Amino acid sequence: MNVHSWVSLIAALGGNTPVDSRVASWRLPPHPHQVGRARRLVRKKLTQWGFADEVEVAELLISELVSNALEHAHGPIGVSVSESDGLLRFEVEDSNPDLPQVQLSRRHDERGRGLQLVDMLACCWGRDHTPRGKVVWFELPVSAQAEHAPAGTACAGTVRRAAHGHAQRVAAIIAEPS
């Protein structure tokens, strides 16, 4: 069950949802063009919410997770984004129950670096079984909140490193000398 479903269920049962939370979710058909659509949807939503600084990394990581879902699962893919208490949470749900693992790629491998990117650029990430398969998620701190995050809190420090040098870290993973 994705974030949007949980929030809807809590509200339907008369529970309280976080006042400062934002939630959006989409169901995408299993087609390669949906990777670009997922990026556009995430970019538009983050921009609407005022989180333009997080768009670049969010687009990259959503692309990786949606690509993985398309490769390893069959059927529609769920994409969700939510914001609460200074964290953006992104989820990609698919029908394959096999949980992905970070792969150790060799220098000339053309594949296998997606979860390495997620692990490097997100402040935290994970994968969980769902009744229909699995969900892979990651979180990014909101930059404005990150500068003032106390040491020892979730994502503190990660935020500061995320604010500087994404391109260098990505280049280190993707472009290795021949």
Salt bridges, closest charged atoms under 4 A:
GLU59 OE2 - ARG43 NE 2.55
GLU71 OE2 - HIS72 NE2 3.80
GLU71 OE2 - ARG111 NH2 1.97
GLU83 OE1 - ARG22 NH1 3.61
GLU91 OE2 - ARG89 NE 2.85
GLU93 OE2 - ARG132 NH2 3.99
ASP94 OD1 - LYS134 NZ 2.90
ASP109 OD1 - ARG106 NH2 3.51
GLU139 OE2 - ARG89 NH1 3.06
GLU176 OE1 - ARG113 NH2 3.26
